[in-house]
Amino acid sequence: MARHRDIALDRSGIVTAAFALLDEAGLDGVTMRALAARLSVQAPALYWHVRDKAALGGLMAEALYAEARAGLHDGLDARAWLLTLGRGLCRSLARRRDSARLLASARPLVQASEEMATGMAAPLVKRGFSREQSLEAQAAVLSLALGWSIYRENAAMNAFLTGMFDLEESFERGLRALVDGLVAEAVPPSS
């Protein structure tokens, strides 16, 4: 196993190394002990930066969501914003082995708060959604992308479904239908 002494022992470096370990060994192979060995440190050194494996999973999930949101910008209307979010998460999860399983099992790092929810809702609130509609729409789009990504990761399910229809085209159709319905409900056309 290659040692990565050049990776700084901070949260960012730890998450980067954890994703490399995920790609090599899969989700079951991402342990604090294996990560410490990869970083050429003793496991207790990791605990200074990351409380436990659940916290590591939360940090990795945050990184995946941040990557999914990278293509979002103010110039997008509500429909394009939600489509970009869903496609971004699918692309992010497709880049890494077992990342959909990781995301499905990760626990949030922080307790939900009014301030956090308001911040998460803000992009779609600016586009005519209520706060609740914004949060629900994002959860629905992210859930669809996560579910499809789990199908893609599961080789047997992927083969089964691909034998009946094009999985990628079906995701795209489902995403568009979901987003169109969410936008129509939240921002009815003006007369």
Secondary structure as the mmCIF struct_conf table of DSSP 4:
data_model
#
loop_
_struct_conf.conf_type_id
_struct_conf.id
_struct_conf.beg_label_comp_id
_struct_conf.beg_label_asym_id
_struct_conf.beg_label_seq_id
_struct_conf.end_label_comp_id
_struct_conf.end_label_asym_id
_struct_conf.end_label_seq_id
TURN_TY1_P TURN_TY1_P1 ARG A 5 ASP A 6
BEND BEND1 ILE A 7 ILE A 7
BEND BEND2 LEU A 9 ASP A 10
HELX_RH_AL_P HELX_RH_AL_P1 ARG A 11 ALA A 25
HELX_RH_3T_P HELX_RH_3T_P1 LEU A 27 GLY A 29
HELX_RH_AL_P HELX_RH_AL_P2 MET A 32 ARG A 38
TURN_TY1_P TURN_TY1_P2 LEU A 39 SER A 40
BEND BEND3 VAL A 41 VAL A 41
HELX_RH_AL_P HELX_RH_AL_P3 ALA A 43 TYR A 47
TURN_TY1_P TURN_TY1_P3 TRP A 48 HIS A 49
BEND BEND4 ASP A 52 ASP A 52
HELX_RH_AL_P HELX_RH_AL_P4 LYS A 53 ALA A 68
HELX_RH_3T_P HELX_RH_3T_P2 ARG A 69 GLY A 71
TURN_TY1_P TURN_TY1_P4 ASP A 74 GLY A 75
BEND BEND5 LEU A 76 LEU A 76
HELX_RH_AL_P HELX_RH_AL_P5 ALA A 78 ALA A 94
TURN_TY1_P TURN_TY1_P5 ARG A 95 ARG A 95
BEND BEND6 ARG A 96 ARG A 96
TURN_TY1_P TURN_TY1_P6 ARG A 97 ASP A 98
HELX_RH_AL_P HELX_RH_AL_P6 SER A 99 SER A 105
HELX_LH_PP_P HELX_LH_PP_P1 ALA A 106 PRO A 108
BEND BEND7 LEU A 109 VAL A 110
HELX_RH_AL_P HELX_RH_AL_P7 GLU A 114 VAL A 125
TURN_TY1_P TURN_TY1_P7 LYS A 126 GLY A 128
HELX_RH_AL_P HELX_RH_AL_P8 ARG A 131 GLU A 153
HELX_RH_AL_P HELX_RH_AL_P9 ALA A 155 THR A 162
TURN_TY1_P TURN_TY1_P8 GLY A 163 MET A 164
BEND BEND8 PHE A 165 PHE A 165
HELX_RH_AL_P HELX_RH_AL_P10 LEU A 167 ALA A 186
BEND BEND9 VAL A 187 VAL A 187
HELX_LH_PP_P HELX_LH_PP_P2 PRO A 188 SER A 190
#
